[in-house]
Amino acid sequence: MKEISKNTQVSTKLKVLQGEPPSPINVNNIKQAKKLLSKIIRGYQQGTVDDARAKTTAYLLQVFVQLVKDTEIEERLGSIEETLKNAQS
């Protein structure tokens, strides 16, 4: 059993290092983005994620997190504006 696991790990490492596309990963919130970034950093340190993929993923996660934050701020601001508008009426 251990031999199969080692072969699978080597095969997976080779795929990643050779630039084959990774399996799709859903990121729906900042917590998931943080978890994925942690995995990418660990993979990069272990040599299972190449430099380009690590940089690209980190950049995309940075953009995603900023969009989530901007959306949350926009929603909160809209709510405050609505509250003020109703209070003045």
NORMOKA-V299479 format. One record per helix or strand of 3 or more residues. SS is the DSSP state (h for helix, s for strand). FROM is the first residue (numbers start at 1). LEN is the number of residues. If there is no record, write none. Layout:
{{SS	FROM	LEN} {SS	FROM	LEN}}
This chain:
{{h	2	16} {h	30	17} {h	51	38}}
